[in-house]
């Protein structure tokens, strides 16, 4: 039931310039995630970038460990050799304690959870200037995934759902690879476009590819595989994203955040040095 429509970057005059940052999957050993020193907080984490150049962490990435597992609310570009306080949502409702070493998951949060989280974060930004999600709804979405896949997680962790479903999903998606010059993808589930993901570089998409696809697959695995596929619907969704009003605010780290909202789509992204580095947009539920 999962269909992926590639978005291709066409460039004239030679190879694309180097991005000037490290994608999260290539920088796992270069940054350190920790709870706040001045008192742990569910919706915030500190991330220290030990690399000599910026590190990109994108919305929907999951950071297991600490006092509970979290997922990023927005895309963040961490400045070199700097600690940045990032906005997150908890995806493990049953644990607050038993501190573990924080790390970066190889699997992205699933599409429906990201869409609803982004919608609530955008509302928070517009109303209060904060990047807070509707945490109760995020926990509810994790519980829905656990129930759908019959996963009994003692700590109600999204990562446990991924772990249980991975052996069924990976054989279906791990052979998928981005095509040449592909910088993004439109995701359709059971024939309906639900998400768009685009980066500034094909290499950045390639670094995130398998984690993203496993997140998409968590929504698609139980959907109707016989639903009709209509590429024109993907083009229509792309136009809706392109026309959605965007509000720009200073980023958590480097660059400028973009928050998209219309009656049909919601999304967020990050621009840095005059170029869009990442954008994730979703069909509104």
Backbone as CSV, one residue per row, in Angstrom:
resi,resn,N_x,N_y,N_z,CA_x,CA_y,CA_z,C_x,C_y,C_z
1,UNK,0.806,-1.219,0.000,0.000,0.000,0.000,0.839,1.268,0.000
2,UNK,2.159,1.126,-0.018,3.053,2.291,0.024,3.563,2.601,-1.375
3,UNK,3.350,3.851,-1.814,3.879,4.305,-3.094,4.702,5.565,-2.859
4,UNK,5.895,5.586,-3.462,6.829,6.695,-3.286,7.092,7.333,-4.646
5,UNK,6.789,8.621,-4.764,7.011,9.365,-5.998,8.266,10.212,-5.828
6,UNK,9.315,9.972,-6.623,10.565,10.716,-6.423,10.465,12.163,-6.902
7,UNK,11.118,13.051,-6.169,11.299,14.444,-6.563,12.762,14.604,-6.969
8,UNK,12.985,15.012,-8.215,14.319,15.022,-8.805,14.840,16.449,-8.902
9,UNK,16.082,16.638,-8.490,16.755,17.932,-8.623,17.488,17.971,-9.955
10,UNK,17.177,18.930,-10.785,17.911,19.106,-12.043,18.783,20.337,-11.898
11,UNK,20.088,20.169,-12.097,21.025,21.275,-11.950,21.818,21.424,-13.233
12,UNK,22.076,22.632,-13.618,22.884,22.901,-14.809,24.265,23.369,-14.377
13,UNK,25.267,22.948,-15.140,26.609,23.481,-14.909,27.405,22.752,-13.858
14,UNK,27.386,21.439,-13.852,28.273,20.690,-12.988,27.637,20.201,-11.711
15,UNK,28.435,19.546,-10.832,27.902,18.947,-9.616,27.443,19.992,-8.611
16,UNK,26.502,19.574,-7.743,25.992,20.481,-6.712,27.083,20.754,-5.681
17,UNK,27.021,21.936,-5.080,27.993,22.306,-4.058,27.787,21.465,-2.807
18,UNK,28.861,21.332,-2.025,28.763,20.599,-0.769,27.807,21.329,0.172
19,UNK,27.035,20.584,0.986,26.004,21.230,1.794,26.521,22.086,2.936
20,UNK,27.743,21.855,3.415,28.272,22.660,4.511,27.837,22.184,5.876
21,UNK,27.187,21.029,5.959,26.758,20.466,7.235,26.844,18.947,7.163
22,UNK,26.744,18.310,8.320,26.681,16.844,8.390,25.244,16.421,8.642
23,UNK,24.683,15.504,7.845,23.361,14.963,8.173,23.442,14.123,9.444
24,UNK,22.350,14.114,10.216,22.319,13.369,11.468,22.830,11.944,11.386
25,UNK,22.406,11.143,10.380,22.875,9.757,10.312,24.381,9.630,10.133
26,UNK,25.036,10.668,9.607,26.487,10.613,9.401,27.247,11.261,10.553
27,UNK,26.519,11.767,11.555,27.164,12.521,12.633,26.840,11.956,14.005
28,UNK,26.421,10.681,14.058,25.979,10.095,15.324,27.040,10.204,16.417
29,UNK,28.304,10.063,16.048,29.383,10.134,17.040,29.839,11.564,17.304
30,UNK,29.249,12.520,16.589,29.714,13.906,16.699,28.843,14.760,17.605
31,UNK,27.678,14.237,18.026,26.845,15.039,18.919,26.380,14.199,20.100
32,UNK,26.078,14.883,21.183,25.708,14.245,22.447,24.367,14.806,22.929
33,UNK,23.430,13.903,23.255,22.098,14.292,23.706,22.031,14.131,25.220
34,UNK,21.480,15.123,25.915,21.399,15.037,27.376,20.145,15.748,27.875
35,UNK,19.716,15.351,29.075,18.646,16.079,29.752,19.174,17.439,30.195
36,UNK,18.281,18.370,30.450,18.682,19.716,30.846,19.390,19.685,32.200
37,UNK,20.523,20.365,32.300,21.284,20.387,33.549,20.534,21.137,34.651
38,UNK,19.745,22.130,34.281,19.041,22.920,35.285,17.686,22.320,35.647
39,UNK,17.481,21.054,35.325,16.248,20.350,35.661,15.621,19.727,34.434
40,UNK,15.487,18.396,34.386,14.933,17.733,33.210,13.545,18.263,32.853
41,UNK,13.249,18.275,31.558,11.983,18.785,31.052,11.511,17.883,29.916
42,UNK,10.259,17.450,29.966,9.746,16.550,28.931,9.905,17.142,27.533
43,UNK,9.528,18.411,27.287,9.547,18.913,25.916,10.867,19.542,25.464
44,UNK,11.981,19.297,26.201,13.249,19.887,25.806,14.411,18.936,26.091
45,UNK,15.403,19.000,25.222,16.659,18.294,25.426,17.801,19.230,25.038
46,UNK,18.987,18.981,25.587,20.187,19.684,25.160,20.992,18.780,24.234
47,UNK,21.453,19.332,23.121,22.283,18.580,22.184,23.573,19.358,21.964
48,UNK,24.703,18.709,22.240,26.008,19.333,22.065,26.653,18.792,20.804
49,UNK,26.976,19.672,19.885,27.625,19.313,18.627,29.133,19.467,18.790
50,UNK,29.842,18.340,18.784,31.298,18.371,18.943,32.014,18.469,17.607
51,UNK,31.271,18.456,16.514,31.888,18.501,15.188,32.346,19.915,14.858
52,UNK,33.242,20.014,13.903,33.744,21.310,13.485,32.868,21.991,12.461
53,UNK,31.711,21.399,12.164,30.754,22.040,11.252,29.340,21.729,11.711
54,UNK,28.338,22.432,11.184,26.964,22.213,11.637,26.482,20.790,11.395
55,UNK,25.518,20.373,12.220,24.885,19.056,12.095,23.381,19.267,11.930
56,UNK,22.796,18.586,10.951,21.365,18.691,10.675,20.609,17.557,11.352
57,UNK,19.621,17.910,12.174,18.688,16.948,12.748,17.290,17.353,12.286
58,UNK,16.518,16.402,11.760,15.264,16.788,11.119,14.046,16.364,11.932
59,UNK,12.961,17.092,11.707,11.686,16.808,12.377,11.343,15.329,12.227
60,UNK,10.883,14.730,13.337,10.495,13.321,13.300,11.594,12.351,13.666
61,UNK,12.852,12.825,13.749,13.918,11.933,14.225,13.624,11.541,15.664
62,UNK,13.951,10.317,16.020,13.722,9.834,17.378,15.050,9.714,18.117
63,UNK,15.049,10.196,19.357,16.240,10.148,20.209,15.923,9.290,21.426
64,UNK,16.162,7.968,21.353,15.890,7.096,22.493,16.921,7.305,23.599
65,UNK,16.490,7.023,24.828,17.386,7.114,25.971,16.994,8.246,26.893
66,UNK,17.968,8.749,27.645,17.676,9.782,28.631,16.676,9.268,29.651
67,UNK,15.799,10.141,30.095,14.758,9.745,31.043,13.535,9.170,30.336
68,UNK,13.408,9.461,29.029,12.355,8.878,28.187,12.699,9.191,26.733
69,UNK,12.197,8.377,25.804,12.462,8.585,24.387,11.722,9.825,23.887
70,UNK,12.371,10.588,22.998,11.755,11.796,22.432,11.866,11.779,20.907
71,UNK,11.062,12.632,20.274,11.156,12.864,18.840,11.177,14.363,18.592
72,UNK,11.910,14.815,17.574,12.081,16.248,17.324,10.784,16.875,16.810
73,UNK,10.489,18.069,17.324,9.299,18.805,16.889,9.535,19.596,15.615
74,UNK,10.771,20.043,15.391,11.123,20.827,14.208,12.510,20.399,13.749
75,UNK,12.868,20.800,12.540,14.217,20.560,12.031,15.173,21.587,12.629
76,UNK,16.343,21.114,13.052,17.318,21.971,13.734,18.680,21.800,13.075
77,UNK,19.365,22.903,12.827,20.750,22.868,12.364,21.627,23.315,13.530
78,UNK,22.363,22.363,14.105,23.196,22.618,15.272,24.480,23.318,14.850
79,UNK,24.784,24.447,15.467,26.039,25.135,15.177,27.219,24.302,15.665
80,UNK,28.370,24.479,15.028,29.572,23.718,15.388,30.014,24.047,16.808
81,UNK,30.425,23.004,17.530,31.002,23.153,18.873,30.124,23.984,19.802
82,UNK,28.825,23.690,19.779,27.852,24.465,20.549,26.795,23.527,21.126
83,UNK,26.234,23.891,22.286,25.094,23.174,22.861,23.816,23.934,22.515
84,UNK,22.833,23.209,21.974,21.570,23.805,21.548,20.425,23.114,22.278
85,UNK,19.497,23.890,22.789,18.311,23.344,23.457,17.220,23.145,22.405
86,UNK,16.766,21.901,22.235,15.850,21.594,21.131,14.466,21.201,21.658
87,UNK,13.405,21.517,20.900,12.038,21.153,21.296,11.692,19.746,20.826
88,UNK,11.140,18.956,21.722,10.864,17.550,21.428,9.509,17.148,22.004
89,UNK,9.044,15.959,21.602,7.853,15.341,22.187,8.233,13.960,22.696
90,UNK,7.595,13.548,23.767,7.854,12.228,24.339,7.105,11.160,23.546
91,UNK,7.803,10.070,23.223,7.164,8.927,22.555,7.370,7.654,23.384
92,UNK,7.366,7.841,24.711,7.494,6.722,25.650,6.810,7.137,26.955
93,UNK,5.491,7.028,26.972,4.705,7.587,28.076,4.931,6.886,29.406
94,UNK,5.394,5.628,29.384,5.451,4.846,30.617,6.774,4.864,31.336
95,UNK,7.691,5.764,30.935,8.986,5.814,31.623,9.369,7.263,31.860
96,UNK,9.726,7.580,33.108,10.364,8.836,33.461,11.353,8.508,34.560
97,UNK,12.562,8.154,34.135,13.565,7.704,35.081,14.378,6.576,34.457
98,UNK,15.103,5.835,35.335,15.982,4.781,34.828,16.787,5.325,33.647
99,UNK,17.502,6.399,33.930,18.237,7.140,32.883,19.105,6.205,32.048
100,UNK,19.004,6.369,30.736,19.802,5.587,29.795,20.618,6.537,28.926
101,UNK,21.672,6.014,28.353,22.473,6.825,27.422,21.611,7.158,26.208
102,UNK,21.504,8.433,25.898,20.699,8.870,24.760,21.448,8.622,23.459
103,UNK,20.714,8.310,22.424,21.305,8.020,21.126,20.363,8.510,20.034
104,UNK,20.640,8.118,18.807,19.788,8.463,17.677,19.252,7.178,17.060
105,UNK,17.932,7.084,16.932,17.328,5.896,16.338,17.578,5.878,14.834
106,UNK,17.628,4.697,14.260,17.759,4.556,12.810,16.402,4.610,12.125
107,UNK,15.316,4.797,12.916,13.963,4.797,12.339,13.246,6.087,12.687
108,UNK,12.611,6.658,11.687,11.861,7.900,11.869,10.491,7.620,12.456
109,UNK,9.916,8.632,13.099,8.529,8.524,13.557,7.612,8.351,12.337
110,UNK,6.480,7.664,12.513,5.580,7.416,11.387,4.829,8.672,10.963
111,UNK,4.290,8.605,9.756,3.738,9.788,9.094,2.575,10.410,9.844
112,UNK,1.605,9.600,10.263,0.414,10.154,10.902,0.772,10.878,12.196
113,UNK,1.665,10.283,12.980,2.098,10.938,14.223,2.793,12.257,13.909
114,UNK,3.667,12.277,12.904,4.385,13.496,12.541,3.422,14.580,12.067
115,UNK,2.420,14.184,11.290,1.467,15.159,10.763,0.695,15.843,11.885
116,UNK,0.167,15.056,12.800,-0.632,15.613,13.889,0.245,16.428,14.845
117,UNK,1.472,15.962,15.074,2.403,16.700,15.930,2.749,18.051,15.295
118,UNK,3.061,18.040,14.003,3.420,19.272,13.307,2.270,20.271,13.324
119,UNK,1.063,19.777,13.131,-0.110,20.649,13.156,-0.225,21.358,14.509
120,UNK,-0.023,20.619,15.602,-0.139,21.223,16.929,1.041,22.145,17.226
121,UNK,2.245,21.798,16.749,3.407,22.672,16.941,3.190,23.998,16.210
122,UNK,2.664,23.934,14.998,2.413,25.168,14.247,1.408,26.062,14.957
123,UNK,0.394,25.450,15.567,-0.573,26.234,16.336,0.109,26.911,17.520
124,UNK,1.005,26.175,18.188,1.727,26.725,19.343,2.628,27.880,18.925
125,UNK,3.301,27.728,17.786,4.165,28.800,17.285,3.344,30.043,16.989
126,UNK,2.191,29.863,16.333,1.351,31.004,15.964,0.753,31.697,17.184
127,UNK,0.370,30.918,18.198,-0.328,31.491,19.352,0.622,32.042,20.402
128,UNK,1.743,31.334,20.648,2.594,31.697,21.789,4.064,31.877,21.438
129,UNK,4.446,31.522,20.210,5.854,31.597,19.853,6.667,30.438,20.386
130,UNK,5.995,29.404,20.918,6.680,28.214,21.428,6.491,27.056,20.452
131,UNK,7.384,26.073,20.520,7.333,24.923,19.615,6.855,23.686,20.386
132,UNK,5.719,23.829,21.046,5.175,22.747,21.860,4.167,21.941,21.047
133,UNK,4.213,20.632,21.212,3.215,19.775,20.577,2.065,19.518,21.543
134,UNK,1.014,18.921,21.028,-0.054,18.389,21.879,0.439,17.027,22.379
135,UNK,1.099,17.024,23.548,1.748,15.810,24.039,0.749,14.686,24.274
136,UNK,-0.433,15.005,24.766,-1.441,13.968,24.996,-1.807,13.268,23.700
137,UNK,-1.903,14.035,22.614,-2.233,13.436,21.315,-1.088,12.559,20.812
138,UNK,0.157,12.993,21.020,1.302,12.172,20.608,1.272,10.829,21.324
139,UNK,1.045,10.843,22.650,0.956,9.580,23.388,-0.200,8.722,22.870
140,UNK,-1.317,9.361,22.565,-2.465,8.629,22.029,-2.122,7.970,20.697
141,UNK,-1.374,8.683,19.836,-0.982,8.107,18.550,-0.046,6.914,18.741
142,UNK,0.901,7.026,19.682,1.793,5.882,19.958,0.973,4.687,20.431
143,UNK,0.002,4.923,21.309,-0.856,3.839,21.796,-1.664,3.217,20.667
144,UNK,-2.098,4.030,19.708,-2.850,3.513,18.572,-1.988,2.591,17.724
145,UNK,-0.736,2.975,17.470,0.175,2.098,16.722,0.409,0.787,17.476
146,UNK,0.621,0.887,18.787,0.859,-0.323,19.585,-0.344,-1.260,19.525
147,UNK,-1.545,-0.704,19.602,-2.756,-1.524,19.551,-2.937,-2.143,18.171
148,UNK,-2.676,-1.357,17.119,-2.861,-1.855,15.754,-1.946,-3.030,15.460
149,UNK,-0.737,-2.992,16.001,0.230,-4.060,15.737,0.327,-5.063,16.886
150,UNK,-0.573,-4.919,17.877,-0.637,-5.854,19.008,0.723,-5.950,19.720
151,UNK,1.300,-4.779,20.019,2.587,-4.698,20.713,2.340,-4.321,22.162
152,UNK,2.794,-5.149,23.070,2.659,-4.890,24.499,3.980,-4.317,25.005
153,UNK,4.056,-2.999,25.084,5.274,-2.324,25.520,5.103,-1.868,26.957
154,UNK,5.982,-2.332,27.839,5.875,-1.985,29.253,5.977,-0.477,29.469
155,UNK,6.792,0.202,28.666,6.965,1.646,28.829,6.201,2.455,27.779
156,UNK,5.351,1.765,27.004,4.524,2.438,25.979,5.400,3.230,25.015
157,UNK,6.425,2.555,24.492,7.435,3.213,23.662,7.180,2.964,22.179
158,UNK,7.245,4.021,21.383,7.151,3.885,19.934,8.275,3.011,19.399
159,UNK,9.444,3.105,19.997,10.586,2.306,19.541,10.285,0.812,19.671
160,UNK,9.511,0.412,20.667,9.136,-1.000,20.817,8.211,-1.440,19.688
161,UNK,7.334,-0.530,19.229,6.467,-0.851,18.092,7.317,-1.060,16.847
162,UNK,8.246,-0.137,16.606,9.157,-0.282,15.467,9.893,-1.615,15.538
163,UNK,10.394,-1.936,16.723,11.181,-3.169,16.890,10.354,-4.400,16.551
164,UNK,9.100,-4.410,16.996,8.239,-5.567,16.770,7.840,-5.720,15.311
165,UNK,7.657,-4.601,14.622,7.169,-4.631,13.243,8.327,-4.715,12.241
166,UNK,9.535,-4.371,12.686,10.674,-4.240,11.790,10.929,-5.502,10.965
167,UNK,10.802,-6.656,11.583,11.119,-7.890,10.851,10.140,-8.127,9.707
168,UNK,8.948,-7.552,9.810,7.974,-7.681,8.724,8.145,-6.580,7.689
169,UNK,8.539,-5.401,8.137,8.624,-4.248,7.243,9.932,-4.221,6.459
170,UNK,11.040,-4.511,7.112,12.344,-4.339,6.475,12.502,-5.116,5.182
171,UNK,12.071,-6.385,5.091,12.229,-7.087,3.811,11.474,-6.413,2.661
172,UNK,10.431,-5.640,2.997,9.635,-4.989,1.958,10.239,-3.664,1.504
173,UNK,10.981,-2.992,2.395,11.422,-1.631,2.071,12.934,-1.463,1.961
174,UNK,13.725,-2.387,2.512,15.161,-2.147,2.557,15.836,-2.219,1.194
175,UNK,15.192,-2.848,0.211,15.778,-2.879,-1.126,15.439,-1.629,-1.936
176,UNK,14.531,-0.812,-1.413,14.217,0.445,-2.083,15.365,1.427,-1.877
177,UNK,15.763,2.088,-2.939,16.817,3.093,-2.862,16.391,4.327,-3.644
178,UNK,16.847,5.510,-3.237,16.542,6.704,-4.033,17.234,6.634,-5.389
179,UNK,16.618,7.239,-6.374,17.185,7.229,-7.712,18.169,8.381,-7.868
180,UNK,18.850,8.444,-8.990,19.872,9.460,-9.214,19.268,10.864,-9.144
181,UNK,19.941,11.748,-8.427,19.534,13.152,-8.274,18.206,13.317,-7.542
182,UNK,17.780,12.286,-6.818,16.539,12.412,-6.058,16.819,13.150,-4.758
183,UNK,16.058,14.233,-4.514,16.236,15.026,-3.294,15.004,14.966,-2.398
184,UNK,13.929,14.343,-2.884,12.721,14.304,-2.077,11.781,13.212,-2.524
185,UNK,10.631,13.148,-1.857,9.674,12.089,-2.148,8.278,12.557,-1.740
186,UNK,7.289,12.172,-2.533,5.895,12.291,-2.136,5.434,10.904,-1.733
187,UNK,4.837,10.791,-0.559,4.444,9.512,0.018,2.933,9.347,-0.125
188,UNK,2.532,8.241,-0.725,1.106,7.914,-0.824,0.857,6.588,-0.126
189,UNK,-0.213,6.533,0.629,-0.614,5.311,1.326,-2.032,4.962,0.891
190,UNK,-2.200,3.729,0.390,-3.490,3.288,-0.142,-4.022,4.282,-1.173
191,UNK,-3.127,4.769,-2.022,-3.507,5.655,-3.106,-3.641,7.111,-2.737
192,UNK,-3.564,7.459,-1.460,-3.784,8.843,-1.013,-2.456,9.486,-0.627
193,UNK,-2.061,10.588,-1.272,-0.835,11.288,-0.862,-0.983,11.839,0.557
194,UNK,-0.005,11.545,1.405,-0.087,11.960,2.807,1.100,12.793,3.259
195,UNK,2.193,12.774,2.519,3.379,13.502,2.985,4.283,13.850,1.823
196,UNK,5.068,14.901,2.026,6.137,15.291,1.109,7.368,15.579,1.952
197,UNK,8.508,15.056,1.505,9.777,15.274,2.217,10.802,15.694,1.176
198,UNK,11.486,16.805,1.412,12.478,17.252,0.436,13.680,17.856,1.157
199,UNK,14.875,17.604,0.598,16.133,18.117,1.126,16.822,18.950,0.046
200,UNK,17.898,19.617,0.433,18.629,20.429,-0.537,19.613,19.609,-1.348
201,UNK,19.938,18.398,-0.883,20.950,17.580,-1.539,20.485,16.134,-1.647
202,UNK,20.845,15.492,-2.757,20.535,14.070,-2.914,21.260,13.241,-1.854
203,UNK,22.482,13.634,-1.499,23.240,12.877,-0.498,22.573,12.936,0.876
204,UNK,21.925,14.049,1.206,21.252,14.160,2.497,20.025,13.256,2.535
205,UNK,19.238,13.261,1.456,18.114,12.325,1.390,18.602,10.889,1.507
206,UNK,19.684,10.552,0.809,20.207,9.183,0.851,20.601,8.792,2.278
207,UNK,21.159,9.742,3.036,21.564,9.448,4.414,20.359,9.136,5.290
208,UNK,19.256,9.822,5.060,18.055,9.637,5.872,17.098,8.581,5.303
209,UNK,17.341,8.124,4.109,16.356,7.371,3.330,15.728,6.202,4.081
210,UNK,16.553,5.262,4.545,15.995,4.037,5.126,15.210,4.323,6.405
211,UNK,15.666,5.257,7.220,14.916,5.609,8.419,13.572,6.215,8.088
212,UNK,13.549,7.094,7.095,12.294,7.715,6.679,11.320,6.676,6.134
213,UNK,11.814,5.809,5.264,10.928,4.826,4.622,10.346,3.864,5.651
214,UNK,11.130,3.491,6.648,10.580,2.622,7.705,9.482,3.333,8.484
215,UNK,9.614,4.642,8.657,8.544,5.404,9.291,7.295,5.437,8.432
216,UNK,7.452,5.679,7.121,6.303,5.666,6.221,5.627,4.294,6.241
217,UNK,6.451,3.243,6.259,5.912,1.880,6.165,5.082,1.500,7.380
218,UNK,5.363,2.102,8.527,4.591,1.775,9.723,3.128,2.151,9.542
219,UNK,2.862,3.201,8.768,1.484,3.567,8.455,0.911,2.717,7.326
220,UNK,1.770,2.328,6.375,1.273,1.667,5.160,1.070,0.169,5.311
221,UNK,1.729,-0.441,6.293,1.748,-1.905,6.345,0.358,-2.513,6.482
222,UNK,-0.527,-1.853,7.207,-1.872,-2.395,7.426,-2.923,-1.743,6.531
223,UNK,-2.488,-0.874,5.609,-3.434,-0.193,4.718,-3.786,-1.088,3.532
224,UNK,-4.790,-0.683,2.773,-5.304,-1.464,1.653,-4.312,-1.469,0.496
225,UNK,-3.715,-2.628,0.160,-2.728,-2.667,-0.921,-3.361,-2.620,-2.307
226,UNK,-4.667,-2.772,-2.384,-5.341,-2.796,-3.686,-6.007,-1.472,-4.032
227,UNK,-5.794,-0.450,-3.220,-6.377,0.858,-3.526,-5.796,1.385,-4.837
228,UNK,-6.616,2.032,-5.673,-6.115,2.532,-6.965,-5.039,3.591,-6.788
229,UNK,-4.023,3.534,-7.641,-2.900,4.460,-7.595,-3.076,5.490,-8.707
230,UNK,-3.086,6.775,-8.331,-3.292,7.845,-9.308,-2.208,8.896,-9.138
231,UNK,-1.199,8.893,-10.026,-0.123,9.884,-9.922,-0.611,11.332,-9.970
232,UNK,-1.746,11.584,-10.625,-2.252,12.962,-10.680,-2.574,13.497,-9.285
233,UNK,-2.941,12.595,-8.363,-3.223,13.029,-6.998,-1.937,13.491,-6.302
234,UNK,-0.800,12.833,-6.627,0.483,13.261,-6.060,0.849,14.650,-6.557
235,UNK,0.614,14.931,-7.841,0.901,16.253,-8.384,0.008,17.310,-7.751
236,UNK,-1.243,16.950,-7.516,-2.172,17.886,-6.880,-1.711,18.206,-5.455
237,UNK,-1.249,17.181,-4.745,-0.747,17.393,-3.384,0.482,18.297,-3.409
238,UNK,1.379,18.081,-4.366,2.572,18.910,-4.502,2.191,20.375,-4.705
239,UNK,1.187,20.633,-5.532,0.753,22.010,-5.768,0.174,22.631,-4.499
240,UNK,-0.547,21.827,-3.716,-1.112,22.352,-2.463,-0.010,22.752,-1.487
241,UNK,1.038,21.939,-1.435,2.161,22.280,-0.560,2.830,23.562,-1.043
242,UNK,3.030,23.672,-2.355,3.705,24.841,-2.919,2.922,26.123,-2.672
243,UNK,1.602,26.026,-2.621,0.758,27.212,-2.447,0.452,27.530,-0.979
244,UNK,0.813,26.632,-0.063,0.469,26.840,1.350,1.197,28.067,1.909
245,UNK,0.492,28.934,2.645,1.151,30.095,3.268,2.240,29.641,4.239
246,UNK,3.370,30.333,4.209,4.503,29.975,5.068,4.890,31.162,5.942
247,UNK,5.126,30.876,7.218,5.592,31.879,8.173,7.030,31.558,8.552
248,UNK,7.899,32.546,8.490,9.298,32.347,8.839,9.628,32.917,10.205
249,UNK,10.352,32.157,11.011,10.841,32.630,12.310,12.280,32.163,12.480
250,UNK,12.997,32.788,13.399,14.381,32.393,13.663,14.435,30.943,14.113
251,UNK,15.386,30.190,13.581,15.505,28.783,13.933,15.998,28.574,15.351
252,UNK,15.793,27.352,15.849,16.291,26.989,17.177,17.812,27.069,17.200
253,UNK,18.439,26.591,16.136,19.882,26.701,15.981,20.189,27.714,14.895
254,UNK,20.872,27.261,13.837,21.162,28.122,12.701,19.964,28.178,11.759
255,UNK,19.884,29.254,10.968,18.896,29.333,9.913,17.541,29.850,10.350
256,UNK,16.594,29.734,9.421,15.234,30.226,9.605,14.254,29.075,9.461
257,UNK,13.353,28.946,10.429,12.294,27.942,10.344,11.168,28.433,9.454
258,UNK,10.548,27.503,8.750,9.357,27.780,7.961,8.218,26.931,8.502
259,UNK,7.062,27.553,8.717,5.885,26.827,9.199,4.758,27.031,8.185
260,UNK,4.308,25.917,7.592,3.287,25.938,6.551,1.948,25.514,7.118
261,UNK,0.900,26.234,6.734,-0.435,25.830,7.163,-1.476,26.325,6.176
262,UNK,-2.351,25.425,5.768,-3.531,25.767,4.993,-4.642,24.829,5.441
263,UNK,-5.787,24.901,4.800,-6.874,24.004,5.192,-6.605,22.570,4.764
264,UNK,-5.623,22.348,3.870,-5.347,21.006,3.358,-4.022,20.417,3.833
265,UNK,-3.013,21.262,4.079,-1.684,20.756,4.421,-1.118,21.496,5.635
266,UNK,-0.183,20.829,6.306,0.586,21.429,7.392,2.023,20.971,7.227
267,UNK,2.968,21.759,7.691,4.355,21.352,7.516,5.321,22.317,8.166
268,UNK,6.593,21.929,8.155,7.649,22.802,8.667,8.949,22.460,7.971
269,UNK,9.865,23.410,7.981,11.145,23.195,7.331,12.188,24.153,7.851
270,UNK,13.348,24.139,7.212,14.458,24.988,7.644,15.207,25.499,6.427
271,UNK,15.451,26.809,6.426,16.254,27.456,5.399,17.532,27.978,6.041
272,UNK,18.639,27.861,5.342,19.927,28.335,5.877,20.763,28.856,4.721
273,UNK,21.330,30.031,4.911,22.167,30.678,3.902,21.455,30.757,2.553
274,UNK,20.153,31.094,2.619,19.403,31.342,1.403,18.896,30.115,0.676
275,UNK,19.053,28.924,1.273,18.589,27.700,0.611,17.717,26.891,1.559
276,UNK,16.661,26.332,1.022,15.827,25.422,1.793,16.598,24.131,2.015
277,UNK,16.809,23.753,3.273,17.609,22.561,3.581,16.736,21.330,3.825
278,UNK,15.553,21.553,4.395,14.634,20.433,4.625,13.232,20.973,4.744
279,UNK,12.279,20.218,4.194,10.867,20.535,4.337,10.098,19.236,4.467
280,UNK,9.229,19.157,5.477,8.310,18.029,5.628,6.897,18.601,5.670
281,UNK,6.054,18.159,4.757,4.677,18.645,4.693,3.739,17.451,4.677
282,UNK,2.569,17.626,5.273,1.648,16.509,5.468,0.221,16.911,5.118
283,UNK,-0.520,15.923,4.658,-1.963,16.103,4.506,-2.562,16.301,5.888
284,UNK,-3.413,17.303,6.042,-4.046,17.512,7.356,-5.062,16.402,7.603
285,UNK,-5.062,15.912,8.839,-5.979,14.826,9.203,-7.391,15.372,9.327
